[in-house]
């Protein structure tokens, strides 16, 4: 009843089984029989799975690339008007803001004078109504 008659040791089935086990990491027995073939099969399987996934990913990326949305608010404001709105909300002196033409400032890149964006596609696609710039500033500053 003690179970001593069952052979569970190394001599049970012809010695140490670990020398016949293959794994991609190799472990202590990194040169088992047919390791090159087994590695080739494993790599083929990985590519067989990854290629369709990569193709589907590229397809989805291209599909979403077509949906370019401008994000902004409903107000068409100049940079000066934005600065004045923030200053007014914060209680700063508006006379400290000086208006200059955009062409007189070196941005390092070419920048259009009018930076307003048409957000009608954003509103239509997402079904949202953006809040005004002033309300956005108030919410951001929690005033």
Buried (B, 14 or more C-beta within 10 A) or exposed (E): EEEEEEEEEEEEEEEEEEEEEBEEEEEEBEEBEEBEEBEEEEEEEEEEEEEEEEEEEEEEEEEEEEEEEEEBBEBEBBEEBBBBBBBBBEEEEEEEBEEEEEEEEEEEEEEEEEEEBEBEEBBEEEEEEBBEBBEBBBEEEEE
